[in-house]
Amino acid sequence: MPLRISIATVLLDLIVGAQRTQAQFPDTTRGAAITRATQADHQRMLALLGIDRLRPGPSPQEANTGESIVLPYTLPDPLVTFNGQRITTPQGWWEVRRPEIMAVLDREVYGRMPANVPPVHRKVISITHETSGSIPVVGKKLVGRVENNAYPALEVGI
């Protein structure tokens, strides 16, 4: 059976290993040798995987943190529908415009749920009474069981 290793796993192992090694060996000559060996191993792994260059990470110079340099923009009028109709009544807001905005949020921010998602049945398995500072807190530990009719041999718990 072939061994499958993801690039992310290899890189994470290399980074964590290098950090552990540096913490264990504060001697700079030994640390430098380990860093060189790690970099050589990284280059060897890239060559084995056929990766000729890595994607550059985010640059701090590209971050836009100042409002004064933001390009001009205008927010859309919340009381004008996507087809240009003006909302003038509370009924129009609740029946037309709010559902439009919620649909955009669902699609663009929250994400859509597939039509065939199985239901999850939750059950409280323990209750604890604690305090957080001076505030009484009730903690409940839940277990969710997914209704898996498509493949009943597989039990899915959350």
N, C-alpha and C positions, 0 to 999 in steps of 0.2 A: 504494500500500500504506500503510495507516494506521500511524502511529508509536505504539508502545505503551511507556509508561514507568510503572514502578511508583512508588507513593508513597514507598516506602522508598528507592529510587534517588534520587529528587528530593531528599528530606530529607537523605540522606547527602551528596549533592553540595553542597547548601547549607551543611551543617555544615563539611565539609572545606574548601570554598571560603572560608568565613568565617574559619576558623582559619588557613589559608594567608595570607589577606589581612592578618589582624591581625599575623601574624609578619613579613610583608614591610613593613608600614607601622606602626611603633610610635607614630607621631604620633597623639595621642588624637583630634584633630578629624577626621582622615581615617578613623581606625578607627571612630569614632562614626557617620560618614556611611555607611560601608560596612555597619555593623551595621544602621542604619535601612533601608538599601536591601535588605539581606538579609531583614529582617523584613517589609518591604513585599512583596517578591517571594514570601515564604512565604505571606503572607495572600492574595495574588493567586492563587497556585497552589491553596490550599485552596478559594477561591471557585470557581475553574474546575472543580475536581473535585467540588464540591458538598458539601464537608466543613464542617459548621458548628462543630464543636468537636473537640478531640483528647482521647483517653483520657488521664486523669492517670497519671503514672508512679508507681512505688512510693514510699511515704513512709517516711522513717527512723523517724518516730514510731510507725508500725504494726509495725515489726519487733519480734519477741519474742526477745530475746537473754538474758533472765534466767530461770534455772530456777525461781526463787522465785515467778514470776508465771504459770507454766504451769498450765493447768487440771489437776486431778487425773486420772490415767489409770492403768489396770492393763494390763500386757501379757498376752496370752493364754498359757495353759499350753501349752508346746510338746509335751507328752505327752498331749494330749487332741485327738482328731480333730474335724473339723468337725461330725460327727453326735453328738459327746459321748462317744464310746467312749474309754476310758483305755488307753494303750499301756503294757504292762508287760514286754515282751520286746524284745530287740534285733531279732528277726525282724519284729515288729510295726512297729518304727521304720523299718527299711529297706524293708518292703513296703507300709506303709500311710501313716504320718505324714510321712516325708521326701518321698515323691512328692507329697503334698498341698501341703506347703510350697513345694516346687520349682515346682509348677504355679501357685501364687499369685505367686511371684517372676517366673516367665516371663510371666504375664499382666499384672501390675501394675507391674513394675519394668523388666524387660528388653524386653518387647514381644513380640508373636507374629510368627512368620514365615509368610508366605502359603504355601499348600500347593504352589504351582506355581513356586517360585523355581528358576531354572536353576542348574546347578552351575558353579563357577568352578575352572578349572585353573590352578594357579600354577606359574611356572617361574623359577628363579634365573637372573638375567642377569649379575650381577657379584658378586664376593666381595672384600671389603677386610679387611686385617688392620691394626688400629690399637691404640692404647692410650688408655684413659680414666684419666688420672692415672697410676697405676702398674699398672693392671689391663689385661691384654690383652683386646681385644674383636674379635670377628669380625662384620663387617657384611655383610649379604646384601641385595641389591636384587632385589625380586621384581616380576614382572608377572603379573597375573591375567587370563585370557581367559575371558569368560563364554560358555558354550555357548548360542548364540542360534539355536535351530532354528526359532523362530517367525518370525524375519525375518533370514535369513542375510546379506542385503545390508548389514546394520548390524553392524559389528564393535565389540564392547564390551570395552575394556581397563581394568584397574584397576591 
